[in-house]
Amino acid sequence: MSERVLFVDDEPNVLDGIRRQLRNRLNMETANGAAAGLALIESSGPFAVVVSDMRMPEMNGARFLAKVNQIAPDTVRMVLSGQADLDSTVAAVNEGHIFRFLMKPCDSDKLFEVITAGIEQYRLVNSERHLLENTLNATVRALVEVLGLINPVAQRRASQIERYAEAAAEALKPAGAWKYHLAAMLSQLGCITLPAETLNKVYGGQALGDEEKKLYDSHPEVAGKLLGQIPRLEDVAGMVAGQLRLPAKELGTGDASTWKPQQLGAAILWAAVRFDRHISQGRTPDQAAQLVNQAAPGLPPVITQAMVKAISDDSGLVMSRGVALRELEVGMSIDADVMSARGTRLVPRGTEVTTTVLERLKAVAGGVGVVEPIRVSVKVLD
């Protein structure tokens, strides 16, 4: 079996016995005590199964497995203990979400059988999660491409906001990172209904009329309602819907890891939207970060620090040039409207090139023809 199993006990002789019992049957590692177990999970995880003793000094098995559940929620957790009192058993099940509770001494074949069942459970959970995430990612990519075709200005800003939000989420390392990734990608989906002129005013720092402001302020709710209809995207919908709400001051009183996902995701998007707006108006990254932090005192500073770093790490020079259709690549940005040979606009300026855009242009090129060269923005690395 390629999946790894971790045994944790404060008695070295017990760990030695387990190694002898299961030698050549499992890909296993051992840790002497809860602290060593947590350190090994942090540095060398993930493990498919973690098996812990119950009675250990400083941190008992229930508390240890509860912490494992926090840092590695997909790992299957078990107890192998000589302690059989009811209170400890209940605590282990409730706090650590235990898959199996085994008593010492445990027969080698029985122990191997139960751990094998735990590995199968780990495989099942992960295969379902990967299937879900891949399906959702495909759906999200389709929505983003639609946004780019209909409203390239919104899509172009969305790609910048996504970059900043992704950097912040990566720095915070919240559980369920895929939700924050999807929320960042879809944050501007509601802008699909907004005129390009309105968005240009917003990004340029110009005042909006009452109707324009009302329309712009509604775009997160529009996207939130749309995303809320997709199964498993409830948290993503809440993050997107809350992106224009000032993060509450009390949220910053504790570690950001204690925030609810919708609160944390909305706060990240709120900061990313404002950071991007300050950058688009000509402010330096440090100035933009300072303004964002001043507007939201409860915001963890690591969020804007990550956004500043994202810009400093992206030092490539962006240049505009003409390319033939065969040279067009996914990720390039269209710098001038792409026209058909008959004068029809095929792709508007500002659109990011996606697989769908490429296929569409190739199909037209095989019929009425596409005007070349195509002006695009490309990054030239230092």
The 8 nearest C-alpha neighbors of each residue, nearest first, counted from 0:
[[1, 2, 25, 26, 3, 24, 118, 115],
 [0, 2, 3, 26, 25, 47, 4, 27],
 [3, 1, 0, 47, 26, 4, 46, 118],
 [2, 4, 26, 46, 27, 47, 1, 5],
 [3, 5, 27, 48, 46, 49, 47, 26],
 [6, 4, 49, 28, 29, 27, 50, 48],
 [5, 7, 29, 50, 51, 49, 30, 28],
 [8, 6, 51, 30, 29, 32, 31, 36],
 [9, 7, 52, 32, 31, 10, 51, 14],
 [8, 10, 32, 31, 55, 11, 7, 56],
 [9, 11, 13, 8, 12, 14, 31, 32],
 [12, 10, 14, 13, 15, 9, 31, 8],
 [11, 13, 15, 14, 10, 16, 17, 9],
 [14, 12, 16, 15, 11, 10, 17, 8],
 [15, 13, 17, 11, 16, 12, 18, 8],
 [14, 16, 12, 18, 13, 17, 11, 19],
 [15, 17, 13, 19, 14, 18, 20, 12],
 [18, 16, 20, 14, 19, 15, 21, 13],
 [17, 19, 15, 16, 21, 20, 22, 14],
 [20, 18, 16, 22, 17, 21, 15, 14],
 [21, 19, 17, 18, 107, 22, 16, 15],
 [20, 22, 24, 18, 19, 17, 23, 25],
 [21, 23, 19, 24, 18, 20, 25, 17],
 [24, 22, 25, 21, 26, 18, 19, 20],
 [25, 23, 21, 22, 26, 0, 111, 27],
 [26, 24, 27, 23, 0, 21, 22, 4],
 [25, 27, 3, 4, 0, 1, 2, 24],
 [28, 26, 4, 3, 25, 5, 29, 6],
 [27, 29, 5, 4, 6, 30, 26, 3],
 [28, 30, 6, 5, 7, 14, 31, 27],
 [31, 29, 7, 36, 35, 32, 6, 8],
 [30, 32, 9, 8, 35, 7, 11, 29],
 [31, 33, 9, 8, 35, 34, 7, 30],
 [32, 34, 36, 35, 63, 37, 58, 7],
 [35, 33, 37, 36, 32, 38, 58, 31],
 [34, 36, 38, 33, 37, 32, 30, 31],
 [37, 35, 33, 30, 39, 34, 38, 7],
 [36, 38, 40, 34, 39, 35, 41, 33],
 [39, 37, 35, 41, 36, 40, 42, 34],
 [38, 40, 42, 36, 37, 41, 43, 35],
 [39, 41, 44, 37, 43, 38, 42, 36],
 [42, 40, 38, 39, 44, 43, 37, 70],
 [43, 41, 39, 40, 38, 44, 37, 45],
 [42, 44, 40, 39, 41, 45, 46, 38],
 [45, 43, 40, 46, 41, 42, 39, 71],
 [44, 46, 40, 43, 47, 71, 74, 3],
 [47, 45, 3, 44, 48, 4, 74, 5],
 [46, 48, 74, 3, 2, 121, 118, 4],
 [49, 47, 75, 4, 46, 74, 76, 5],
 [48, 50, 5, 76, 4, 6, 77, 75],
 [51, 49, 77, 6, 78, 76, 5, 7],
 [52, 50, 7, 78, 79, 6, 60, 8],
 [51, 53, 80, 8, 79, 60, 78, 54],
 [54, 52, 60, 80, 59, 55, 51, 78],
 [53, 55, 59, 52, 60, 56, 82, 80],
 [54, 56, 59, 9, 58, 53, 57, 60],
 [57, 55, 58, 59, 54, 9, 32, 33],
 [56, 58, 55, 59, 33, 34, 32, 54],
 [59, 57, 56, 55, 62, 63, 33, 60],
 [60, 58, 55, 54, 53, 62, 61, 63],
 [59, 61, 53, 63, 62, 52, 51, 64],
 [62, 60, 91, 64, 63, 59, 95, 90],
 [63, 61, 65, 60, 64, 59, 58, 66],
 [62, 64, 60, 66, 65, 61, 33, 59],
 [63, 65, 95, 67, 66, 61, 62, 60],
 [64, 66, 95, 68, 62, 94, 67, 63],
 [67, 65, 69, 63, 68, 64, 62, 70],
 [68, 66, 64, 70, 69, 65, 71, 63],
 [67, 69, 72, 65, 66, 71, 70, 64],
 [70, 68, 66, 67, 71, 72, 65, 174],
 [69, 71, 67, 68, 72, 66, 174, 41],
 [72, 70, 68, 67, 73, 74, 69, 45],
 [73, 71, 68, 74, 69, 70, 67, 75],
 [74, 72, 71, 75, 121, 124, 125, 68],
 [75, 73, 47, 72, 48, 71, 46, 76],
 [74, 76, 48, 117, 47, 121, 49, 73],
 [77, 75, 49, 97, 98, 48, 50, 74],
 [76, 78, 50, 99, 97, 98, 100, 49],
 [79, 77, 100, 51, 50, 52, 101, 80],
 [80, 78, 101, 52, 102, 51, 100, 103],
 [81, 79, 52, 102, 82, 103, 53, 78],
 [80, 82, 103, 102, 83, 79, 104, 53],
 [83, 81, 80, 84, 53, 54, 102, 87],
 [82, 84, 81, 85, 88, 87, 80, 102],
 [85, 83, 86, 87, 82, 88, 89, 81],
 [84, 86, 88, 87, 89, 83, 90, 82],
 [87, 85, 89, 88, 84, 90, 91, 83],
 [88, 86, 90, 89, 85, 84, 91, 61],
 [87, 89, 85, 91, 86, 90, 92, 84],
 [90, 88, 92, 86, 91, 87, 93, 85],
 [91, 89, 87, 93, 88, 92, 94, 61],
 [90, 92, 61, 88, 95, 94, 89, 93],
 [91, 93, 97, 96, 89, 90, 95, 94],
 [92, 94, 90, 96, 91, 95, 89, 97],
 [95, 93, 65, 91, 90, 96, 92, 61],
 [94, 96, 65, 64, 91, 97, 92, 61],
 [97, 95, 92, 93, 94, 98, 91, 76],
 [96, 98, 92, 76, 77, 95, 99, 91],
 [97, 99, 77, 76, 75, 96, 100, 117],
 [100, 98, 77, 97, 101, 78, 76, 113],
 [101, 99, 78, 77, 79, 102, 97, 98],
 [102, 100, 79, 78, 99, 80, 103, 105],
 [101, 103, 80, 81, 79, 104, 105, 100],
 [104, 102, 81, 105, 80, 79, 101, 82],
 [103, 105, 102, 106, 81, 80, 79, 101],
 [106, 104, 103, 102, 110, 107, 109, 101],
 [105, 107, 109, 108, 110, 104, 111, 103],
 [108, 106, 110, 109, 20, 111, 105, 21],
 [107, 109, 111, 110, 106, 112, 105, 113],
 [110, 108, 112, 106, 111, 107, 113, 105],
 [111, 109, 107, 113, 112, 108, 106, 114],
 [110, 112, 108, 114, 109, 113, 115, 107],
 [113, 111, 109, 115, 110, 114, 108, 116],
 [114, 112, 116, 110, 115, 111, 109, 117],
 [113, 115, 117, 111, 116, 112, 110, 118],
 [116, 114, 118, 112, 117, 113, 111, 119],
 [117, 115, 113, 119, 114, 118, 120, 112],
 [116, 118, 114, 120, 115, 119, 75, 121],
 [117, 119, 121, 115, 120, 116, 47, 122],
 [118, 120, 122, 116, 121, 117, 123, 115],
 [121, 119, 117, 123, 118, 122, 124, 116],
 [120, 122, 118, 124, 119, 123, 47, 75],
 [123, 121, 119, 125, 120, 124, 126, 118],
 [122, 124, 120, 126, 121, 125, 119, 127],
 [125, 123, 121, 127, 122, 126, 128, 120],
 [124, 126, 128, 122, 127, 123, 129, 121],
 [125, 127, 129, 123, 128, 124, 122, 130],
 [128, 126, 130, 124, 125, 129, 131, 123],
 [127, 129, 125, 131, 130, 126, 132, 124],
 [128, 130, 132, 126, 131, 127, 133, 125],
 [131, 129, 127, 133, 128, 132, 134, 126],
 [132, 130, 128, 134, 129, 133, 127, 135],
 [131, 133, 135, 129, 134, 130, 136, 128],
 [134, 132, 136, 130, 135, 131, 129, 137],
 [135, 133, 131, 137, 132, 136, 130, 138],
 [134, 136, 138, 132, 137, 133, 139, 131],
 [135, 137, 139, 133, 138, 134, 132, 140],
 [136, 138, 140, 134, 135, 139, 133, 141],
 [139, 137, 135, 141, 136, 140, 134, 142],
 [138, 140, 136, 142, 141, 137, 135, 143],
 [139, 141, 143, 137, 142, 138, 136, 144],
 [140, 142, 144, 138, 139, 143, 145, 137],
 [143, 141, 139, 145, 144, 140, 146, 138],
 [144, 142, 146, 140, 145, 141, 139, 147],
 [145, 143, 147, 141, 146, 142, 140, 148],
 [144, 146, 142, 148, 143, 147, 149, 141],
 [147, 145, 143, 149, 144, 148, 150, 191],
 [148, 146, 151, 154, 144, 145, 150, 350],
 [147, 149, 145, 146, 150, 151, 144, 350],
 [150, 148, 146, 147, 145, 151, 191, 144],
 [149, 151, 147, 152, 153, 146, 191, 148],
 [152, 150, 147, 350, 154, 349, 153, 155],
 [153, 151, 155, 154, 150, 349, 195, 156],
 [154, 152, 156, 151, 155, 150, 157, 190],
 [155, 153, 157, 151, 147, 152, 156, 146],
 [154, 156, 152, 158, 157, 153, 151, 349],
 [157, 155, 159, 153, 158, 154, 160, 152],
 [158, 156, 154, 160, 155, 159, 187, 161],
 [157, 159, 161, 155, 156, 160, 154, 162],
 [160, 158, 162, 156, 161, 157, 163, 155],
 [159, 161, 157, 163, 162, 271, 158, 272],
 [160, 162, 183, 158, 164, 159, 184, 163],
 [161, 163, 159, 165, 160, 164, 166, 158],
 [162, 164, 306, 166, 160, 165, 161, 271],
 [165, 163, 161, 167, 166, 271, 162, 183],
 [164, 166, 168, 162, 163, 167, 161, 169],
 [165, 167, 169, 163, 164, 305, 168, 306],
 [168, 166, 302, 170, 164, 305, 169, 165],
 [169, 167, 171, 165, 170, 166, 172, 164],
 [168, 170, 172, 166, 167, 171, 165, 173],
 [169, 171, 167, 168, 172, 166, 305, 301],
 [170, 172, 168, 169, 173, 167, 256, 255],
 [173, 171, 169, 170, 168, 174, 176, 256],
 [174, 172, 171, 176, 256, 175, 168, 169],
 [175, 173, 176, 172, 70, 69, 256, 260],
 [174, 176, 177, 178, 173, 179, 260, 172],
 [175, 177, 178, 179, 174, 173, 180, 172],
 [176, 178, 180, 175, 179, 181, 132, 182],
 [179, 177, 181, 180, 176, 235, 175, 182],
 [178, 180, 182, 176, 177, 181, 264, 183],
 [181, 179, 177, 183, 178, 182, 165, 184],
 [180, 182, 184, 178, 183, 179, 185, 177],
 [181, 183, 179, 185, 235, 184, 180, 186],
 [184, 182, 161, 180, 186, 181, 185, 164],
 [183, 185, 181, 182, 161, 186, 180, 157],
 [186, 184, 182, 188, 183, 187, 181, 143],
 [185, 187, 183, 239, 182, 188, 184, 157],
 [188, 186, 190, 189, 185, 157, 153, 154],
 [187, 189, 185, 190, 222, 186, 191, 146],
 [188, 190, 218, 222, 191, 221, 187, 219],
 [191, 189, 193, 192, 188, 187, 218, 153],
 [190, 192, 189, 193, 150, 146, 188, 149],
 [193, 191, 190, 189, 194, 218, 150, 188],
 [194, 192, 190, 191, 195, 197, 215, 198],
 [195, 193, 196, 197, 198, 192, 150, 191],
 [194, 196, 198, 197, 199, 152, 193, 150],
 [197, 195, 199, 194, 198, 200, 193, 201],
 [198, 196, 200, 194, 195, 199, 201, 211],
 [197, 199, 201, 195, 200, 196, 202, 194],
 [198, 200, 196, 202, 197, 201, 203, 195],
 [199, 201, 205, 203, 197, 198, 202, 204],
 [202, 200, 198, 204, 203, 199, 205, 197],
 [203, 201, 199, 204, 200, 276, 198, 279],
 [202, 204, 200, 201, 205, 199, 280, 279],
 [203, 205, 201, 202, 200, 206, 280, 276],
 [206, 204, 200, 203, 201, 207, 202, 199],
 [205, 207, 204, 208, 200, 201, 212, 203],
 [208, 206, 212, 211, 205, 209, 200, 201],
 [207, 209, 211, 210, 212, 206, 213, 197],
 [210, 208, 212, 211, 213, 207, 214, 206],
 [209, 211, 213, 212, 208, 214, 207, 215],
 [210, 212, 214, 208, 213, 209, 207, 215],
 [213, 211, 215, 209, 214, 210, 207, 216],
 [212, 214, 210, 216, 211, 215, 209, 217],
 [213, 215, 211, 217, 212, 216, 210, 218],
 [214, 216, 212, 217, 213, 218, 211, 193],
 [217, 215, 213, 214, 218, 212, 219, 243],
 [218, 216, 214, 215, 220, 219, 221, 213],
 [217, 219, 189, 221, 220, 215, 190, 216],
 [220, 218, 240, 222, 221, 217, 189, 239],
 [219, 221, 240, 223, 222, 218, 217, 224],
 [222, 220, 218, 189, 219, 224, 223, 217],
 [223, 221, 189, 225, 219, 220, 224, 188],
 [222, 224, 236, 240, 220, 226, 225, 221],
 [225, 223, 227, 221, 222, 226, 220, 228],
 [224, 226, 222, 223, 227, 228, 221, 229],
 [227, 225, 236, 223, 228, 229, 224, 222],
 [226, 228, 224, 236, 233, 229, 225, 223],
 [227, 229, 226, 225, 230, 224, 232, 233],
 [228, 230, 227, 226, 232, 231, 225, 233],
 [229, 231, 232, 228, 233, 227, 226, 135],
 [232, 230, 233, 229, 234, 235, 227, 131],
 [233, 231, 235, 234, 230, 229, 236, 227],
 [232, 234, 236, 227, 235, 231, 237, 230],
 [235, 233, 237, 236, 261, 232, 238, 260],
 [236, 234, 232, 238, 182, 237, 233, 178],
 [235, 237, 223, 233, 226, 227, 239, 234],
 [238, 236, 234, 240, 261, 235, 239, 241],
 [239, 237, 265, 261, 264, 235, 241, 236],
 [238, 240, 236, 186, 242, 241, 237, 223],
 [239, 241, 219, 223, 220, 237, 238, 242],
 [242, 240, 265, 238, 244, 239, 243, 237],
 [241, 243, 269, 265, 268, 239, 244, 240],
 [244, 242, 269, 241, 245, 219, 216, 240],
 [245, 243, 241, 242, 246, 269, 265, 266],
 [244, 246, 247, 243, 295, 269, 266, 242],
 [247, 245, 266, 244, 248, 295, 297, 298],
 [246, 248, 249, 250, 245, 297, 251, 295],
 [249, 247, 297, 250, 251, 296, 246, 295],
 [248, 250, 251, 252, 247, 297, 253, 246],
 [251, 249, 248, 252, 247, 297, 253, 258],
 [250, 252, 297, 249, 253, 298, 248, 299],
 [251, 253, 249, 250, 297, 254, 248, 255],
 [254, 252, 251, 255, 250, 257, 249, 258],
 [253, 255, 256, 257, 252, 251, 258, 299],
 [256, 254, 257, 258, 253, 299, 251, 263],
 [255, 257, 254, 258, 173, 171, 259, 172],
 [258, 256, 255, 254, 259, 253, 260, 250],
 [259, 257, 255, 256, 263, 260, 262, 250],
 [258, 260, 262, 261, 263, 257, 256, 264],
 [261, 259, 263, 262, 264, 258, 234, 238],
 [262, 260, 238, 264, 237, 234, 263, 259],
 [263, 261, 265, 259, 260, 264, 266, 258],
 [262, 264, 266, 260, 265, 261, 258, 259],
 [265, 263, 238, 267, 261, 266, 262, 260],
 [264, 266, 238, 242, 241, 268, 262, 267],
 [267, 265, 269, 263, 264, 268, 246, 262],
 [268, 266, 264, 270, 265, 269, 164, 271],
 [267, 269, 271, 265, 242, 270, 266, 272],
 [270, 268, 242, 266, 272, 267, 271, 243],
 [269, 271, 267, 273, 268, 272, 274, 266],
 [272, 270, 268, 274, 160, 273, 164, 269],
 [273, 271, 275, 269, 270, 274, 160, 268],
 [274, 272, 276, 270, 275, 271, 277, 269],
 [273, 275, 271, 277, 276, 287, 272, 270],
 [276, 274, 278, 272, 273, 277, 271, 279],
 [275, 277, 273, 279, 278, 274, 202, 272],
 [278, 276, 280, 274, 287, 279, 275, 282],
 [277, 279, 282, 275, 281, 280, 276, 274],
 [278, 280, 276, 281, 277, 275, 202, 203],
 [281, 279, 277, 278, 203, 282, 276, 204],
 [282, 280, 278, 279, 283, 277, 276, 284],
 [281, 283, 278, 277, 280, 286, 287, 284],
 [282, 284, 286, 285, 287, 278, 281, 277],
 [283, 285, 287, 307, 286, 288, 282, 278],
 [286, 284, 288, 287, 283, 289, 307, 282],
 [285, 287, 289, 283, 288, 284, 282, 290],
 [288, 286, 284, 290, 277, 285, 289, 274],
 [289, 287, 285, 291, 303, 286, 290, 284],
 [288, 290, 286, 292, 287, 291, 293, 285],
 [291, 289, 293, 287, 288, 292, 294, 286],
 [290, 292, 288, 294, 293, 289, 287, 270],
 [293, 291, 295, 289, 294, 290, 296, 288],
 [294, 292, 290, 291, 295, 296, 289, 288],
 [293, 295, 291, 292, 290, 296, 245, 289],
 [294, 296, 292, 297, 293, 298, 291, 246],
 [297, 295, 298, 292, 293, 294, 248, 251],
 [298, 296, 251, 248, 295, 250, 299, 249],
 [297, 299, 296, 251, 295, 300, 292, 246],
 [298, 300, 301, 302, 251, 297, 255, 303],
 [301, 299, 302, 303, 298, 304, 292, 305],
 [300, 302, 304, 299, 303, 305, 170, 167],
 [303, 301, 167, 300, 305, 304, 299, 306],
 [302, 304, 306, 305, 288, 301, 300, 307],
 [305, 303, 301, 307, 306, 302, 300, 308],
 [304, 306, 308, 167, 303, 302, 307, 166],
 [307, 305, 303, 309, 163, 308, 304, 166],
 [308, 306, 304, 284, 309, 310, 305, 303],
 [307, 309, 311, 305, 306, 310, 312, 304],
 [310, 308, 306, 312, 307, 311, 305, 313],
 [311, 309, 313, 308, 312, 307, 306, 314],
 [310, 312, 308, 313, 309, 314, 307, 284],
 [313, 311, 309, 310, 314, 308, 307, 315],
 [314, 312, 310, 311, 315, 309, 308, 316],
 [313, 315, 312, 311, 316, 310, 380, 381],
 [314, 316, 380, 379, 313, 378, 381, 317],
 [315, 317, 379, 378, 380, 318, 314, 381],
 [318, 316, 378, 377, 379, 376, 315, 319],
 [319, 317, 376, 377, 378, 316, 320, 379],
 [320, 318, 376, 375, 377, 374, 317, 334],
 [321, 319, 374, 375, 376, 322, 318, 377],
 [320, 322, 374, 372, 373, 375, 323, 319],
 [323, 321, 372, 373, 326, 374, 324, 327],
 [322, 324, 372, 326, 325, 371, 373, 327],
 [323, 325, 327, 326, 322, 373, 371, 372],
 [324, 326, 323, 327, 322, 328, 361, 357],
 [327, 325, 323, 324, 322, 328, 373, 321],
 [326, 328, 324, 325, 322, 323, 329, 331],
 [329, 327, 331, 330, 326, 352, 357, 353],
 [328, 330, 352, 353, 331, 354, 327, 357],
 [331, 329, 352, 351, 328, 332, 353, 377],
 [332, 330, 352, 329, 351, 377, 328, 376],
 [333, 331, 351, 376, 375, 350, 352, 349],
 [332, 334, 375, 349, 348, 350, 335, 374],
 [335, 333, 375, 374, 348, 349, 376, 332],
 [336, 334, 348, 374, 333, 337, 347, 375],
 [335, 337, 347, 348, 346, 338, 344, 334],
 [336, 338, 346, 345, 344, 335, 347, 373],
 [339, 337, 344, 345, 343, 370, 342, 369],
 [338, 340, 369, 343, 341, 342, 370, 368],
 [339, 341, 368, 369, 342, 370, 367, 338],
 [342, 340, 339, 343, 367, 338, 368, 369],
 [341, 343, 339, 340, 338, 344, 370, 345],
 [344, 342, 339, 338, 341, 345, 340, 337],
 [343, 345, 338, 346, 337, 339, 342, 336],
 [344, 346, 338, 337, 343, 339, 347, 336],
 [345, 347, 337, 336, 344, 348, 350, 148],
 [348, 346, 336, 350, 349, 337, 345, 344],
 [347, 349, 335, 336, 334, 333, 350, 346],
 [348, 350, 333, 151, 334, 332, 152, 155],
 [351, 349, 151, 333, 147, 348, 332, 347],
 [350, 352, 332, 331, 330, 333, 353, 349],
 [351, 353, 329, 330, 331, 356, 332, 350],
 [354, 352, 329, 356, 355, 351, 357, 330],
 [353, 355, 357, 356, 358, 329, 352, 328],
 [354, 356, 358, 353, 357, 359, 144, 352],
 [357, 355, 353, 359, 354, 358, 352, 360],
 [356, 358, 354, 360, 359, 355, 361, 353],
 [359, 357, 361, 355, 360, 356, 362, 354],
 [358, 360, 356, 362, 357, 361, 355, 363],
 [361, 359, 363, 357, 362, 358, 364, 356],
 [362, 360, 364, 358, 363, 359, 357, 365],
 [361, 363, 359, 365, 360, 364, 358, 366],
 [362, 364, 366, 360, 365, 361, 368, 367],
 [365, 363, 368, 361, 369, 366, 362, 360],
 [364, 366, 362, 363, 368, 361, 367, 369],
 [367, 365, 363, 364, 368, 362, 369, 361],
 [366, 368, 363, 340, 364, 365, 339, 369],
 [369, 367, 364, 340, 366, 363, 339, 365],
 [370, 368, 339, 364, 340, 338, 371, 363],
 [371, 369, 340, 338, 339, 372, 368, 337],
 [372, 370, 373, 323, 369, 324, 322, 321],
 [371, 373, 323, 322, 321, 374, 370, 324],
 [372, 374, 371, 321, 322, 323, 375, 337],
 [375, 373, 321, 334, 320, 335, 333, 322],
 [374, 376, 333, 334, 332, 319, 320, 321],
 [377, 375, 319, 332, 318, 334, 331, 317],
 [376, 378, 318, 317, 331, 319, 375, 379],
 [377, 379, 317, 316, 315, 318, 380, 376],
 [378, 380, 316, 315, 317, 377, 381, 318],
 [381, 379, 315, 316, 378, 314, 317, 313],
 [380, 315, 379, 316, 314, 378, 313, 317]]
